[in-house]
Amino acid sequence: MRSALFDHALRLVVSRQPAPAPRTAAERRLADLFCTLASTEDVVVAGEAEDKVWALWTSHDDADLEQRLDRAIHHIAAREFEPAAVLLDALLADRPDYVEAWNKRATLYFLMGRDGESVADIMRTLELEPRHFGAICGFAQICLRHGLRAEALAAFESALAINPHMPGPRSAVDRLNAEFRSTAH
């Protein structure tokens, strides 16, 4: 799995690039939600903020594009990979700046075992939205699948730096840290 593409993606994941300055109301709302995620200790508030982040990522000003993404998500959930791929490829051809379409295609590729293509789409997701903790966690899962435990740990920690309220990545970090402690001499 280690390749120039993978190494570039790892650098992108751990660099924690700042998001561009918000220009739109939705981008300002995202910035506020990320501040909430970083500062709150209240799990209910954190959960609501995370849900709103996902809702903003999947939404689009063009209702047709949003519906197409929604159909692709339903196909992925049903493990109907070919129709999902067709929808996402067309969607990205029409709107190459639709962050969540890149992330969903990365997820699709991961489920299909096409990890190189998944990493490429994760990179594009992070270039457009450096705070995309879901894409970062997806990269960590690819690392785990390929036995790259230190890299997975770094990715999960990067995701938790953005959204510290995710129990799955927190558990993975704890598990990986315990593993590394038990093998240290």
PyMOL CGO cylinders between C-alpha atoms (Angstrom):
from pymol import cmd
from pymol.cgo import CYLINDER

trace = [
    CYLINDER, 0.00, 0.00, 0.00, 2.86, 2.41, 0.67, 0.3, 1, 1, 1, 1, 1, 1,
    CYLINDER, 2.86, 2.41, 0.67, 3.15, 4.60, -2.41, 0.3, 1, 1, 1, 1, 1, 1,
    CYLINDER, 3.15, 4.60, -2.41, 3.81, 8.23, -3.22, 0.3, 1, 1, 1, 1, 1, 1,
    CYLINDER, 3.81, 8.23, -3.22, 0.02, 8.78, -3.26, 0.3, 1, 1, 1, 1, 1, 1,
    CYLINDER, 0.02, 8.78, -3.26, -0.36, 7.17, 0.16, 0.3, 1, 1, 1, 1, 1, 1,
    CYLINDER, -0.36, 7.17, 0.16, 2.55, 9.16, 1.63, 0.3, 1, 1, 1, 1, 1, 1,
    CYLINDER, 2.55, 9.16, 1.63, 1.12, 12.39, 0.24, 0.3, 1, 1, 1, 1, 1, 1,
    CYLINDER, 1.12, 12.39, 0.24, -2.27, 11.54, 1.74, 0.3, 1, 1, 1, 1, 1, 1,
    CYLINDER, -2.27, 11.54, 1.74, -0.68, 10.80, 5.11, 0.3, 1, 1, 1, 1, 1, 1,
    CYLINDER, -0.68, 10.80, 5.11, 1.06, 14.19, 5.08, 0.3, 1, 1, 1, 1, 1, 1,
    CYLINDER, 1.06, 14.19, 5.08, -2.25, 15.85, 4.22, 0.3, 1, 1, 1, 1, 1, 1,
    CYLINDER, -2.25, 15.85, 4.22, -4.04, 14.01, 7.04, 0.3, 1, 1, 1, 1, 1, 1,
    CYLINDER, -4.04, 14.01, 7.04, -1.52, 14.81, 9.77, 0.3, 1, 1, 1, 1, 1, 1,
    CYLINDER, -1.52, 14.81, 9.77, -0.72, 18.37, 8.65, 0.3, 1, 1, 1, 1, 1, 1,
    CYLINDER, -0.72, 18.37, 8.65, -4.12, 19.60, 9.87, 0.3, 1, 1, 1, 1, 1, 1,
    CYLINDER, -4.12, 19.60, 9.87, -4.29, 22.33, 7.26, 0.3, 1, 1, 1, 1, 1, 1,
    CYLINDER, -4.29, 22.33, 7.26, -6.51, 25.23, 8.27, 0.3, 1, 1, 1, 1, 1, 1,
    CYLINDER, -6.51, 25.23, 8.27, -9.81, 25.58, 6.49, 0.3, 1, 1, 1, 1, 1, 1,
    CYLINDER, -9.81, 25.58, 6.49, -10.06, 28.55, 4.15, 0.3, 1, 1, 1, 1, 1, 1,
    CYLINDER, -10.06, 28.55, 4.15, -11.71, 31.66, 5.55, 0.3, 1, 1, 1, 1, 1, 1,
    CYLINDER, -11.71, 31.66, 5.55, -15.50, 31.27, 5.41, 0.3, 1, 1, 1, 1, 1, 1,
    CYLINDER, -15.50, 31.27, 5.41, -17.11, 33.14, 2.53, 0.3, 1, 1, 1, 1, 1, 1,
    CYLINDER, -17.11, 33.14, 2.53, -20.68, 31.92, 2.63, 0.3, 1, 1, 1, 1, 1, 1,
    CYLINDER, -20.68, 31.92, 2.63, -23.28, 31.57, 5.37, 0.3, 1, 1, 1, 1, 1, 1,
    CYLINDER, -23.28, 31.57, 5.37, -22.91, 27.77, 5.23, 0.3, 1, 1, 1, 1, 1, 1,
    CYLINDER, -22.91, 27.77, 5.23, -19.13, 28.03, 5.60, 0.3, 1, 1, 1, 1, 1, 1,
    CYLINDER, -19.13, 28.03, 5.60, -19.55, 30.39, 8.57, 0.3, 1, 1, 1, 1, 1, 1,
    CYLINDER, -19.55, 30.39, 8.57, -22.02, 27.93, 10.10, 0.3, 1, 1, 1, 1, 1, 1,
    CYLINDER, -22.02, 27.93, 10.10, -19.52, 25.09, 9.62, 0.3, 1, 1, 1, 1, 1, 1,
    CYLINDER, -19.52, 25.09, 9.62, -16.79, 27.17, 11.28, 0.3, 1, 1, 1, 1, 1, 1,
    CYLINDER, -16.79, 27.17, 11.28, -19.08, 27.79, 14.26, 0.3, 1, 1, 1, 1, 1, 1,
    CYLINDER, -19.08, 27.79, 14.26, -19.96, 24.09, 14.50, 0.3, 1, 1, 1, 1, 1, 1,
    CYLINDER, -19.96, 24.09, 14.50, -16.30, 23.09, 14.47, 0.3, 1, 1, 1, 1, 1, 1,
    CYLINDER, -16.30, 23.09, 14.47, -15.66, 25.58, 17.27, 0.3, 1, 1, 1, 1, 1, 1,
    CYLINDER, -15.66, 25.58, 17.27, -18.49, 23.95, 19.21, 0.3, 1, 1, 1, 1, 1, 1,
    CYLINDER, -18.49, 23.95, 19.21, -17.04, 20.47, 18.61, 0.3, 1, 1, 1, 1, 1, 1,
    CYLINDER, -17.04, 20.47, 18.61, -13.64, 21.62, 19.83, 0.3, 1, 1, 1, 1, 1, 1,
    CYLINDER, -13.64, 21.62, 19.83, -14.87, 23.42, 22.93, 0.3, 1, 1, 1, 1, 1, 1,
    CYLINDER, -14.87, 23.42, 22.93, -17.89, 21.62, 24.33, 0.3, 1, 1, 1, 1, 1, 1,
    CYLINDER, -17.89, 21.62, 24.33, -17.78, 18.97, 27.02, 0.3, 1, 1, 1, 1, 1, 1,
    CYLINDER, -17.78, 18.97, 27.02, -21.51, 18.27, 26.63, 0.3, 1, 1, 1, 1, 1, 1,
    CYLINDER, -21.51, 18.27, 26.63, -21.98, 15.05, 24.62, 0.3, 1, 1, 1, 1, 1, 1,
    CYLINDER, -21.98, 15.05, 24.62, -25.50, 16.04, 23.56, 0.3, 1, 1, 1, 1, 1, 1,
    CYLINDER, -25.50, 16.04, 23.56, -24.31, 19.41, 22.23, 0.3, 1, 1, 1, 1, 1, 1,
    CYLINDER, -24.31, 19.41, 22.23, -21.39, 17.67, 20.50, 0.3, 1, 1, 1, 1, 1, 1,
    CYLINDER, -21.39, 17.67, 20.50, -23.70, 15.10, 18.89, 0.3, 1, 1, 1, 1, 1, 1,
    CYLINDER, -23.70, 15.10, 18.89, -26.03, 17.80, 17.62, 0.3, 1, 1, 1, 1, 1, 1,
    CYLINDER, -26.03, 17.80, 17.62, -23.10, 19.80, 16.24, 0.3, 1, 1, 1, 1, 1, 1,
    CYLINDER, -23.10, 19.80, 16.24, -21.71, 16.72, 14.47, 0.3, 1, 1, 1, 1, 1, 1,
    CYLINDER, -21.71, 16.72, 14.47, -25.11, 15.94, 12.95, 0.3, 1, 1, 1, 1, 1, 1,
    CYLINDER, -25.11, 15.94, 12.95, -25.35, 19.51, 11.67, 0.3, 1, 1, 1, 1, 1, 1,
    CYLINDER, -25.35, 19.51, 11.67, -21.84, 19.29, 10.16, 0.3, 1, 1, 1, 1, 1, 1,
    CYLINDER, -21.84, 19.29, 10.16, -22.84, 16.14, 8.26, 0.3, 1, 1, 1, 1, 1, 1,
    CYLINDER, -22.84, 16.14, 8.26, -26.08, 17.79, 7.15, 0.3, 1, 1, 1, 1, 1, 1,
    CYLINDER, -26.08, 17.79, 7.15, -24.17, 20.79, 5.79, 0.3, 1, 1, 1, 1, 1, 1,
    CYLINDER, -24.17, 20.79, 5.79, -21.65, 18.55, 4.04, 0.3, 1, 1, 1, 1, 1, 1,
    CYLINDER, -21.65, 18.55, 4.04, -24.37, 16.55, 2.29, 0.3, 1, 1, 1, 1, 1, 1,
    CYLINDER, -24.37, 16.55, 2.29, -26.51, 19.57, 1.40, 0.3, 1, 1, 1, 1, 1, 1,
    CYLINDER, -26.51, 19.57, 1.40, -26.10, 21.57, -1.78, 0.3, 1, 1, 1, 1, 1, 1,
    CYLINDER, -26.10, 21.57, -1.78, -27.66, 24.70, -3.21, 0.3, 1, 1, 1, 1, 1, 1,
    CYLINDER, -27.66, 24.70, -3.21, -28.70, 22.66, -6.22, 0.3, 1, 1, 1, 1, 1, 1,
    CYLINDER, -28.70, 22.66, -6.22, -31.51, 20.34, -5.07, 0.3, 1, 1, 1, 1, 1, 1,
    CYLINDER, -31.51, 20.34, -5.07, -30.91, 17.97, -8.01, 0.3, 1, 1, 1, 1, 1, 1,
    CYLINDER, -30.91, 17.97, -8.01, -27.28, 17.44, -7.00, 0.3, 1, 1, 1, 1, 1, 1,
    CYLINDER, -27.28, 17.44, -7.00, -28.29, 16.85, -3.41, 0.3, 1, 1, 1, 1, 1, 1,
    CYLINDER, -28.29, 16.85, -3.41, -30.89, 14.27, -4.51, 0.3, 1, 1, 1, 1, 1, 1,
    CYLINDER, -30.89, 14.27, -4.51, -28.33, 12.51, -6.69, 0.3, 1, 1, 1, 1, 1, 1,
    CYLINDER, -28.33, 12.51, -6.69, -25.94, 12.28, -3.75, 0.3, 1, 1, 1, 1, 1, 1,
    CYLINDER, -25.94, 12.28, -3.75, -28.75, 10.97, -1.57, 0.3, 1, 1, 1, 1, 1, 1,
    CYLINDER, -28.75, 10.97, -1.57, -29.53, 8.25, -4.14, 0.3, 1, 1, 1, 1, 1, 1,
    CYLINDER, -29.53, 8.25, -4.14, -25.86, 7.28, -4.27, 0.3, 1, 1, 1, 1, 1, 1,
    CYLINDER, -25.86, 7.28, -4.27, -25.76, 7.05, -0.47, 0.3, 1, 1, 1, 1, 1, 1,
    CYLINDER, -25.76, 7.05, -0.47, -28.80, 4.76, -0.54, 0.3, 1, 1, 1, 1, 1, 1,
    CYLINDER, -28.80, 4.76, -0.54, -27.14, 2.54, -3.16, 0.3, 1, 1, 1, 1, 1, 1,
    CYLINDER, -27.14, 2.54, -3.16, -23.98, 2.33, -1.04, 0.3, 1, 1, 1, 1, 1, 1,
    CYLINDER, -23.98, 2.33, -1.04, -26.01, 1.41, 2.05, 0.3, 1, 1, 1, 1, 1, 1,
    CYLINDER, -26.01, 1.41, 2.05, -27.74, -1.32, 0.03, 0.3, 1, 1, 1, 1, 1, 1,
    CYLINDER, -27.74, -1.32, 0.03, -24.33, -2.49, -1.25, 0.3, 1, 1, 1, 1, 1, 1,
    CYLINDER, -24.33, -2.49, -1.25, -25.42, -1.69, -4.81, 0.3, 1, 1, 1, 1, 1, 1,
    CYLINDER, -25.42, -1.69, -4.81, -22.00, -0.48, -5.79, 0.3, 1, 1, 1, 1, 1, 1,
    CYLINDER, -22.00, -0.48, -5.79, -22.27, -0.15, -9.57, 0.3, 1, 1, 1, 1, 1, 1,
    CYLINDER, -22.27, -0.15, -9.57, -25.26, 2.25, -9.58, 0.3, 1, 1, 1, 1, 1, 1,
    CYLINDER, -25.26, 2.25, -9.58, -23.61, 4.24, -6.76, 0.3, 1, 1, 1, 1, 1, 1,
    CYLINDER, -23.61, 4.24, -6.76, -20.41, 4.55, -8.80, 0.3, 1, 1, 1, 1, 1, 1,
    CYLINDER, -20.41, 4.55, -8.80, -22.29, 5.71, -11.89, 0.3, 1, 1, 1, 1, 1, 1,
    CYLINDER, -22.29, 5.71, -11.89, -24.15, 8.36, -9.88, 0.3, 1, 1, 1, 1, 1, 1,
    CYLINDER, -24.15, 8.36, -9.88, -21.05, 9.60, -8.08, 0.3, 1, 1, 1, 1, 1, 1,
    CYLINDER, -21.05, 9.60, -8.08, -18.88, 9.70, -11.21, 0.3, 1, 1, 1, 1, 1, 1,
    CYLINDER, -18.88, 9.70, -11.21, -21.50, 11.78, -13.01, 0.3, 1, 1, 1, 1, 1, 1,
    CYLINDER, -21.50, 11.78, -13.01, -22.06, 13.99, -10.00, 0.3, 1, 1, 1, 1, 1, 1,
    CYLINDER, -22.06, 13.99, -10.00, -18.35, 14.74, -9.67, 0.3, 1, 1, 1, 1, 1, 1,
    CYLINDER, -18.35, 14.74, -9.67, -18.05, 15.38, -13.40, 0.3, 1, 1, 1, 1, 1, 1,
    CYLINDER, -18.05, 15.38, -13.40, -20.83, 17.97, -13.03, 0.3, 1, 1, 1, 1, 1, 1,
    CYLINDER, -20.83, 17.97, -13.03, -19.63, 19.47, -9.72, 0.3, 1, 1, 1, 1, 1, 1,
    CYLINDER, -19.63, 19.47, -9.72, -16.00, 18.68, -8.92, 0.3, 1, 1, 1, 1, 1, 1,
    CYLINDER, -16.00, 18.68, -8.92, -16.18, 20.99, -5.89, 0.3, 1, 1, 1, 1, 1, 1,
    CYLINDER, -16.18, 20.99, -5.89, -18.88, 18.95, -4.08, 0.3, 1, 1, 1, 1, 1, 1,
    CYLINDER, -18.88, 18.95, -4.08, -16.86, 17.81, -1.08, 0.3, 1, 1, 1, 1, 1, 1,
    CYLINDER, -16.86, 17.81, -1.08, -19.22, 15.15, 0.20, 0.3, 1, 1, 1, 1, 1, 1,
    CYLINDER, -19.22, 15.15, 0.20, -19.52, 13.51, -3.22, 0.3, 1, 1, 1, 1, 1, 1,
    CYLINDER, -19.52, 13.51, -3.22, -15.74, 12.94, -3.10, 0.3, 1, 1, 1, 1, 1, 1,
    CYLINDER, -15.74, 12.94, -3.10, -16.00, 11.51, 0.40, 0.3, 1, 1, 1, 1, 1, 1,
    CYLINDER, -16.00, 11.51, 0.40, -18.87, 9.19, -0.52, 0.3, 1, 1, 1, 1, 1, 1,
    CYLINDER, -18.87, 9.19, -0.52, -17.00, 7.92, -3.56, 0.3, 1, 1, 1, 1, 1, 1,
    CYLINDER, -17.00, 7.92, -3.56, -13.96, 7.32, -1.31, 0.3, 1, 1, 1, 1, 1, 1,
    CYLINDER, -13.96, 7.32, -1.31, -16.25, 5.31, 0.97, 0.3, 1, 1, 1, 1, 1, 1,
    CYLINDER, -16.25, 5.31, 0.97, -17.61, 3.38, -2.00, 0.3, 1, 1, 1, 1, 1, 1,
    CYLINDER, -17.61, 3.38, -2.00, -14.11, 2.56, -3.23, 0.3, 1, 1, 1, 1, 1, 1,
    CYLINDER, -14.11, 2.56, -3.23, -13.11, 1.45, 0.28, 0.3, 1, 1, 1, 1, 1, 1,
    CYLINDER, -13.11, 1.45, 0.28, -16.08, -0.93, 0.43, 0.3, 1, 1, 1, 1, 1, 1,
    CYLINDER, -16.08, -0.93, 0.43, -15.12, -2.28, -3.00, 0.3, 1, 1, 1, 1, 1, 1,
    CYLINDER, -15.12, -2.28, -3.00, -11.52, -2.88, -1.85, 0.3, 1, 1, 1, 1, 1, 1,
    CYLINDER, -11.52, -2.88, -1.85, -10.20, -0.24, -4.24, 0.3, 1, 1, 1, 1, 1, 1,
    CYLINDER, -10.20, -0.24, -4.24, -7.99, 1.41, -1.65, 0.3, 1, 1, 1, 1, 1, 1,
    CYLINDER, -7.99, 1.41, -1.65, -5.74, 3.40, -3.99, 0.3, 1, 1, 1, 1, 1, 1,
    CYLINDER, -5.74, 3.40, -3.99, -8.74, 5.09, -5.56, 0.3, 1, 1, 1, 1, 1, 1,
    CYLINDER, -8.74, 5.09, -5.56, -10.26, 5.63, -2.12, 0.3, 1, 1, 1, 1, 1, 1,
    CYLINDER, -10.26, 5.63, -2.12, -7.07, 7.36, -0.94, 0.3, 1, 1, 1, 1, 1, 1,
    CYLINDER, -7.07, 7.36, -0.94, -7.09, 9.60, -4.01, 0.3, 1, 1, 1, 1, 1, 1,
    CYLINDER, -7.09, 9.60, -4.01, -10.67, 10.66, -3.28, 0.3, 1, 1, 1, 1, 1, 1,
    CYLINDER, -10.67, 10.66, -3.28, -9.89, 11.16, 0.41, 0.3, 1, 1, 1, 1, 1, 1,
    CYLINDER, -9.89, 11.16, 0.41, -7.09, 13.50, -0.63, 0.3, 1, 1, 1, 1, 1, 1,
    CYLINDER, -7.09, 13.50, -0.63, -9.45, 15.48, -2.83, 0.3, 1, 1, 1, 1, 1, 1,
    CYLINDER, -9.45, 15.48, -2.83, -11.98, 15.63, 0.01, 0.3, 1, 1, 1, 1, 1, 1,
    CYLINDER, -11.98, 15.63, 0.01, -9.32, 17.01, 2.36, 0.3, 1, 1, 1, 1, 1, 1,
    CYLINDER, -9.32, 17.01, 2.36, -8.04, 19.49, -0.19, 0.3, 1, 1, 1, 1, 1, 1,
    CYLINDER, -8.04, 19.49, -0.19, -11.55, 20.92, -0.36, 0.3, 1, 1, 1, 1, 1, 1,
    CYLINDER, -11.55, 20.92, -0.36, -12.39, 20.48, 3.36, 0.3, 1, 1, 1, 1, 1, 1,
    CYLINDER, -12.39, 20.48, 3.36, -9.33, 19.91, 5.59, 0.3, 1, 1, 1, 1, 1, 1,
    CYLINDER, -9.33, 19.91, 5.59, -11.56, 19.37, 8.64, 0.3, 1, 1, 1, 1, 1, 1,
    CYLINDER, -11.56, 19.37, 8.64, -13.37, 16.37, 7.15, 0.3, 1, 1, 1, 1, 1, 1,
    CYLINDER, -13.37, 16.37, 7.15, -12.98, 14.03, 10.10, 0.3, 1, 1, 1, 1, 1, 1,
    CYLINDER, -12.98, 14.03, 10.10, -14.97, 11.33, 8.29, 0.3, 1, 1, 1, 1, 1, 1,
    CYLINDER, -14.97, 11.33, 8.29, -12.49, 11.22, 5.41, 0.3, 1, 1, 1, 1, 1, 1,
    CYLINDER, -12.49, 11.22, 5.41, -9.59, 11.16, 7.86, 0.3, 1, 1, 1, 1, 1, 1,
    CYLINDER, -9.59, 11.16, 7.86, -11.16, 8.22, 9.70, 0.3, 1, 1, 1, 1, 1, 1,
    CYLINDER, -11.16, 8.22, 9.70, -11.64, 6.49, 6.35, 0.3, 1, 1, 1, 1, 1, 1,
    CYLINDER, -11.64, 6.49, 6.35, -7.93, 6.91, 5.67, 0.3, 1, 1, 1, 1, 1, 1,
    CYLINDER, -7.93, 6.91, 5.67, -7.18, 5.45, 9.11, 0.3, 1, 1, 1, 1, 1, 1,
    CYLINDER, -7.18, 5.45, 9.11, -9.31, 2.41, 8.26, 0.3, 1, 1, 1, 1, 1, 1,
    CYLINDER, -9.31, 2.41, 8.26, -7.35, 1.90, 5.05, 0.3, 1, 1, 1, 1, 1, 1,
    CYLINDER, -7.35, 1.90, 5.05, -4.13, 2.09, 7.08, 0.3, 1, 1, 1, 1, 1, 1,
    CYLINDER, -4.13, 2.09, 7.08, -5.45, -0.58, 9.45, 0.3, 1, 1, 1, 1, 1, 1,
    CYLINDER, -5.45, -0.58, 9.45, -6.47, -2.81, 6.54, 0.3, 1, 1, 1, 1, 1, 1,
    CYLINDER, -6.47, -2.81, 6.54, -2.89, -2.68, 5.29, 0.3, 1, 1, 1, 1, 1, 1,
    CYLINDER, -2.89, -2.68, 5.29, -1.27, -3.23, 8.69, 0.3, 1, 1, 1, 1, 1, 1,
    CYLINDER, -1.27, -3.23, 8.69, -0.04, 0.36, 8.96, 0.3, 1, 1, 1, 1, 1, 1,
    CYLINDER, -0.04, 0.36, 8.96, -0.88, 0.76, 12.62, 0.3, 1, 1, 1, 1, 1, 1,
    CYLINDER, -0.88, 0.76, 12.62, 1.28, 3.81, 13.43, 0.3, 1, 1, 1, 1, 1, 1,
    CYLINDER, 1.28, 3.81, 13.43, -0.15, 5.64, 10.43, 0.3, 1, 1, 1, 1, 1, 1,
    CYLINDER, -0.15, 5.64, 10.43, -3.69, 4.68, 11.47, 0.3, 1, 1, 1, 1, 1, 1,
    CYLINDER, -3.69, 4.68, 11.47, -3.00, 6.01, 14.96, 0.3, 1, 1, 1, 1, 1, 1,
    CYLINDER, -3.00, 6.01, 14.96, -1.74, 9.32, 13.56, 0.3, 1, 1, 1, 1, 1, 1,
    CYLINDER, -1.74, 9.32, 13.56, -4.83, 9.62, 11.35, 0.3, 1, 1, 1, 1, 1, 1,
    CYLINDER, -4.83, 9.62, 11.35, -7.28, 8.81, 14.15, 0.3, 1, 1, 1, 1, 1, 1,
    CYLINDER, -7.28, 8.81, 14.15, -5.54, 11.36, 16.38, 0.3, 1, 1, 1, 1, 1, 1,
    CYLINDER, -5.54, 11.36, 16.38, -5.85, 13.97, 13.62, 0.3, 1, 1, 1, 1, 1, 1,
    CYLINDER, -5.85, 13.97, 13.62, -9.57, 13.25, 13.32, 0.3, 1, 1, 1, 1, 1, 1,
    CYLINDER, -9.57, 13.25, 13.32, -10.01, 13.52, 17.08, 0.3, 1, 1, 1, 1, 1, 1,
    CYLINDER, -10.01, 13.52, 17.08, -8.18, 16.86, 17.10, 0.3, 1, 1, 1, 1, 1, 1,
    CYLINDER, -8.18, 16.86, 17.10, -11.02, 18.12, 14.89, 0.3, 1, 1, 1, 1, 1, 1,
    CYLINDER, -11.02, 18.12, 14.89, -13.89, 16.25, 16.53, 0.3, 1, 1, 1, 1, 1, 1,
    CYLINDER, -13.89, 16.25, 16.53, -12.89, 14.85, 19.93, 0.3, 1, 1, 1, 1, 1, 1,
    CYLINDER, -12.89, 14.85, 19.93, -16.33, 13.33, 20.54, 0.3, 1, 1, 1, 1, 1, 1,
    CYLINDER, -16.33, 13.33, 20.54, -16.18, 10.29, 18.26, 0.3, 1, 1, 1, 1, 1, 1,
    CYLINDER, -16.18, 10.29, 18.26, -16.23, 7.08, 20.30, 0.3, 1, 1, 1, 1, 1, 1,
    CYLINDER, -16.23, 7.08, 20.30, -15.03, 4.77, 17.50, 0.3, 1, 1, 1, 1, 1, 1,
    CYLINDER, -15.03, 4.77, 17.50, -11.83, 6.67, 16.74, 0.3, 1, 1, 1, 1, 1, 1,
    CYLINDER, -11.83, 6.67, 16.74, -11.26, 7.28, 20.49, 0.3, 1, 1, 1, 1, 1, 1,
    CYLINDER, -11.26, 7.28, 20.49, -11.49, 3.53, 21.09, 0.3, 1, 1, 1, 1, 1, 1,
    CYLINDER, -11.49, 3.53, 21.09, -9.14, 2.84, 18.17, 0.3, 1, 1, 1, 1, 1, 1,
    CYLINDER, -9.14, 2.84, 18.17, -6.58, 5.30, 19.56, 0.3, 1, 1, 1, 1, 1, 1,
    CYLINDER, -6.58, 5.30, 19.56, -6.78, 3.69, 23.00, 0.3, 1, 1, 1, 1, 1, 1,
    CYLINDER, -6.78, 3.69, 23.00, -6.42, 0.21, 21.48, 0.3, 1, 1, 1, 1, 1, 1,
    CYLINDER, -6.42, 0.21, 21.48, -3.47, 1.21, 19.26, 0.3, 1, 1, 1, 1, 1, 1,
    CYLINDER, -3.47, 1.21, 19.26, -1.72, 3.05, 22.09, 0.3, 1, 1, 1, 1, 1, 1,
    CYLINDER, -1.72, 3.05, 22.09, -2.10, 0.00, 24.34, 0.3, 1, 1, 1, 1, 1, 1,
    CYLINDER, -2.10, 0.00, 24.34, -0.72, -2.19, 21.56, 0.3, 1, 1, 1, 1, 1, 1,
    CYLINDER, -0.72, -2.19, 21.56, 2.30, 0.06, 21.10, 0.3, 1, 1, 1, 1, 1, 1,
    CYLINDER, 2.30, 0.06, 21.10, 2.92, 0.21, 24.86, 0.3, 1, 1, 1, 1, 1, 1,
    CYLINDER, 2.92, 0.21, 24.86, 2.82, -3.58, 25.11, 0.3, 1, 1, 1, 1, 1, 1,
    CYLINDER, 2.82, -3.58, 25.11, 5.40, -3.97, 22.33, 0.3, 1, 1, 1, 1, 1, 1,
    CYLINDER, 5.40, -3.97, 22.33, 7.78, -1.23, 23.53, 0.3, 1, 1, 1, 1, 1, 1,
    CYLINDER, 7.78, -1.23, 23.53, 11.00, -2.42, 25.15, 0.3, 1, 1, 1, 1, 1, 1,
]
cmd.load_cgo(trace, "trace")
